[in-house]
């Protein structure tokens, strides 16, 4: 009896340190951020309670609205292209054998290196000074174009950055799914005379719906919250054309030091993330699990 | 018969071509950065660009180490290693509790672990800086270690929970019957059996901590706590754009993580597909 009462507290003692860390550094900041978002804050001094004013200021700010548009464009194209490339790579490199193993490792390299470093290397590749991209564009009659100085091509470069780094992530997630499909299914379908496209649609896709769902949700959250790519590759420019909402928030907080609106925007970004995940899950469920 | 042979050959050639294209796509930016980093400053910016450096030089590599790169690399290593250890320690305790005990609040805990996993780091940056400043943890290595651990802990708890579940419970019961306390059982029986799970989870934290730029650049200001990615970033703006040292430092930062990855690739991939949601 004695030991049992003592054992009651054991699991709580085991989880206490983890809970304390999360409470202090994740939940705490979230609540502090919310508190700040309701106040007029100057250089970390809370001046006065302003209610929802910061939120009103944020959602009517043209910069923020522009950054929402930039986020939507960036996330939309990045998601589609990254997923498509990752899926193609997974199908292409699914087979066993040394060359496929080697290729999988090579594709993973951009994903392993720091986002900052990857974006830096692409900035160099795309820069007019480096010349390599200029050299490639030359024969197309666009030799003098500075990729990062034009809003459209800068956005394209940003999407390329996302695709270059994260296609490997999609590939790995989908590869794991592909590997779990029993080969006998494909064999049986082949015996029945189904061609490759038929087998892909009737066997591969339906059995891959959960990995696809997880990959899409994780990629989308990643792209909506990405800060490093635009901060390094384009700096949000030219103009504000690639200033995504997280970069706007970063600048409100760490460059302009207007912490009230910065925190209001942070809370809105957090809520948007929640809504996004809920919506996607609902959508997938409604579609009869894909 | 020769027809079949020619067909197979064509297939092989096509496959090789596609693989070469994929390899070029993945590695060209890195290769171009590396080749450029070997050029003397006045030859880096040159049109039309020369693919191979004419007089390769290590001056930019010498320069970054003269700029204290070794200290920043050491900072990165120390912060990453401490984050891995702390996260594994806390994650093992919590994961074990969820895997082996039924207790009131367990379901709530599991759900909130997933919820915490999906909180974007970006929305935490501004208030976290405020909080760290108030507690004196801003601009310290300890602050970074605590943050990296907090951000990766939910994923690690989830991974280790899954791993512990897959272990046979009989061995633990035997230890318990022999009079081992739950904590002792965890350290003497469960953890030694969990090496692959611990490696996968640890690698996850390591890659995050080694590669992080956003958290480090917002939470540190002085050189004392500066990590290597932040040091690289400063070449971008401080003295105009210095492509030479910038590229050299980038290449240097790639080496350790790719080396680790070559040895532990399998574990990382299993961790990636088993792990969490954090973006």
Interface residues (C-beta under 8 A of the other chain):
Chain A: X7 X8 X10 X11 X12 X14 X15 X17 X18 X19 X21 X22 X24 X25 X26 X27 X28 X29 X30 X32 X33 X36 X44 X89 X92 X99 X103 X105 X106 X107 X108 X109 X110 X112 X113 X114 X115 X116 X117 X118 X120 X121 X122 X124 X125 X129 X130 X131 X132 X134 X135 X164 X168 X169 X172 X173 X176 X217 X218 X221 X222 X223 X224 X225 X226 X227 X228 X231 X232 X246 X249 X250 X253 X254 X259 X262 X263 X266 X267 X269 X270 X273 X274 X277
Chain B: X15 X18 X19 X22 X23 X25 X26 X27 X28 X29 X30 X32 X33 X36 X44 X45 X46 X47 X48 X49 X89 X90 X91 X93 X94 X96 X97 X98 X101 X103 X106 X109 X116 X118 X119 X120 X121 X122 X123 X124 X125 X126 X127 X128 X129 X130 X131 X133 X134 X146 X147 X149 X150 X151 X153 X154 X157 X182 X183 X207 X210 X211 X212 X213 X214 X218 X229 X232 X233 X236 X243 X246 X247 X250 X253 X254 X257 X258 X261 X262 X265 X269 X272 X273 X277 X279
